[in-house]
Amino acid sequence: MNFLKPISALVILSALGFSLTTSAQADQRHPTTALRYKWTMGQTLRYLVQQDPYFADPASAIETTDLSAPYRPPSVLRLTEQVLAVGGDGTATLRLSLAPEPGFEEEGRPPRVAQVVAVTALGQVLSGDSGPVPPELLSAVFRLPEAVPFAKGAFVILTQDDPPCETKSTSPSHDGLLQQTTQSRRCDRAVFGIGSGILLRRRINITGSLSLVMIRPRQRGAADFGRVVPNLPISQTLTIELEPYVGPPLLASAARQSKS
């Protein structure tokens, strides 16, 4: 009855072969696309950037419970990318300029800041990330996933939901020792042009809650302290949106003259 062994081995190998073939076919049915920035020499891109005041540090939103704290409005800025050079591997040298959007200037803030950065085609900042443009904004403008499920069309929608994050900190007060707990979660949605290699829009939303409790002395209740906050919901958003190109005035006047 030894003839059963070769048959059994053949059945096992056939099953393995079938599973490998099925897996390979599944991979072919669901290919992925590697995203790349496609900068060109002399190219200029302009983005409208809107950021809530506590986006970079959600824990600081606790100051909104203090009636004496000054009001901090959202910032509305214009980010300009000027392509100075492009290497053979797609790495670009960019001059970034960050200025208030006209009509949203703030007192005490410089009208314009600029820095030069080097960014790979995959969106990795190689140098220049310690300049006046905040690192959080640099990451939001250039960050790309390694690969995305293949999608037909001119653009792809990117989504990323980070796991919940919790931080704790303590601070002394004249009444005792306070402990602040910050719970937050980050959700990232972006639209990227596949053919153009340009970020079209990105919206990052941070949601969560804050709590401030008295941990010393334990004998006293929350009603005895004005600064104690049992639960404060927070929602902070950063939006980056590509602005349409507007040509120089001379081009517009020349077009009007040609029509007349």
N, C-alpha and C positions, 0 to 999 in steps of 0.2 A: 504493500500500500504506500510505498515511498513516492509513487508518481504524484501524490497529492501535494508534496512539498513544492516542486517546480510550479505547479498550477497556482498554489497559494502565493508564492513569490511573484508570479506574473500578475496576479490580481492586485497585490500590494503596489507593485511598480506602476501598473496601469492607473491605479487610483492616485498615486503621487503625481504621475505625469498629467493626469486630468486636472488635479488641483493646481499644479504650476501653470498649466495652459490657461486655466480659468482665471488665475490671478493676473497673468500677463495680459489676457484679453481685457480684464477689468481695468488695468492700468492704461491700456490703449483707449478704452472708452472714456476715461477721465484724465486726460492729459493736463499738464499745468503750464502756465506761462510765466516766464521770468520777466519782471518789470524792470525797465531801464529808463533813466533820464536821457534825453537826447538834446543836449544843448548845442547851439551853434554860435560861432564867433560873432560878437557884436549884438547878440540877442538881448532884449530888455523885457523883463516881465514885471508886472505890477500887481500887488495883492492888497486887498483891504483886510486888515486884521482887527478884530474886535475881541477884547478880553475882559472878563469880569475881574474885579479888584483883588480877589483872594484865590484866583486860579492857581498861581504858582505855589501858594502856601495856604491850603484850606483851613489849617488850624488857626490862622490869624483871624478867621471870620468870627471868632468869639468876641472881638471888639465891637461887633454890631449890637451886642446886648448892653454896652455902656453908652448911656445917653449923652455923655460928655465927649465921646470920641468924634472926631471930624468925619464928615461924609466922604466916602471914596467912590467916585463914579467909575463906570467901566471906561477903558481906554479904547479909542478908535484911531488906528494908525495906518499908514501906508508903507508897505514894504516893497522896495524896488530891487530887483536882481539884474545886474549888468554882467554879461559874460565877457570876461577879459581874455580867456584862452581856453582851449579844449584839447586835451591830450589824445593820443591814439587809442587809449583804452576807455575813452569817454569821460575821464576825470576832468572837471572844469574848475577854473579859477574865477570866482564870482565876487563882485563888489556889492555888498548889501547896504542899502540905505534905509533907515527907519525914521519916519517923520510923522508928526500928527496929521491926520486927515484935516484938510481945510474946514474950519468951523468947529473943530474939536481940540484946539490948542489949550494946553494947561499951563498955568503960571508955575515958574520954577523948573520947568522941564526944558532941556535944550531942544531947539527947533528941529535938529536933524543929527543923527549919529550914523557913522558908517564904519565898516570893517571889511576886510578881504578874507575869504574863506576858500578852501579847496574841498570839493565834494566829488565823490566817485559817482559813477553812473548808477550804482546801487543805493545811493542816498546816504553814504557814510561820510561824515565830516572828518577830514584828515587833519586840518589845521584851522586856526582862527576861531576856535570855539570859546575863547576867553575874552572876547571883545565886548563892546557895549550891547550887542544884540543878545538877549537872554538865552542861555542854553535850552530852556524849555521851548522857546520859539524856534530855534534852529532845528531841534528834533522834530517839531511838528511840521515844519516846512519841508524837510528833506526825507524823513524816515519812510522806508518802504519795506514790505515783507519780502522774504527771499523768493517766494513763488506763490502764485494764486491759481485756483482752478481755472482752466481755460474758459474764456468767455469771448463770444463773437461780438463785434461791434467796435465803435470808436473809443469806448472807455470801459473801465471796470470799477465796480464799487467795492471798496475795501472795508472790512469790519474787524474790530478787535475789542474784546471785553476782558479787561484785566481782572484778576481775583480781588476780592475785598481786602482792604488794608486797614490796620488799626494801629494807632500810635498813642502813647500815654506820656504825659509830662506833669511835673509838680512845680508849684510856685508858692512861696510863703506870702502870707498876708498878715495884717494886724490882728486878725481873728484866729488864725491857725494855718494849717497847710492844706492847699487846694490841689486837687488832681483833675487834670483835663484829659478826656478821652476823645479822640477824633477817629471816626469810622468813615471811610470813603471808598468809592469804586469808580474806576475810570472806563468810559466807553468812547471808542474812537471810530468815526465814520469818515471815509474819504472817497473822492471821485478822482480817478487818474486817467489821463488820456493815453491809450496804448500806442496809437500811431504817432501822436505828437510828442510823447515822452514828457508831459507836463502835468503837474499837479493842478487840478481844476478847483477843488474845494476840499476842505477838511473841517470837521466839527468834532471837538473833544469836549465831553461833558463829564464833570466830576460831581457825583451826588453822594450824600451821606448825612451824618449827624454829628453834633458836638454835645458833650456833657461836661459839666463842671461841678464837682462834689467836694465837700469838706471831709478830709480823712483824719485830721487831728484838730481839735479834740473830738473824739467819737461821741461824747455824751451829748453834744449839742445838735439840734436838728437843722434841716435845710431852711426852715422858716426864719432862723436867726441870722441869716447871712444874705445880703442883697446881691452878691456876685454869684451865688450858686445857681447854675443853669442845669436843670435835670435833662432837657432834651431840646436841641436846636437843629432843625433840618437845614442842610446847606445844598446849594446847587450852583456850580461855577462852570462857565463855558468859555472856550476859545474857538473862534471861527476864523478861518483863512479862506478867502475867496479871490480867484483870479479876476482882475478887472479887464474889460475889453480894451484893445489897443486904440488909442486916439492919435491920429497922425499930426504932424506939425501944422501950424496955421497956414504955412505957405502952400502945402498940398491942398488944403481945403479951398483957399482962395483961387488956386490954379484950376481946380475942378469947376468952381463957379464960373470962371472966365471962359473955360472951354465950352460950357453949356450955353453961355450967352453968345 
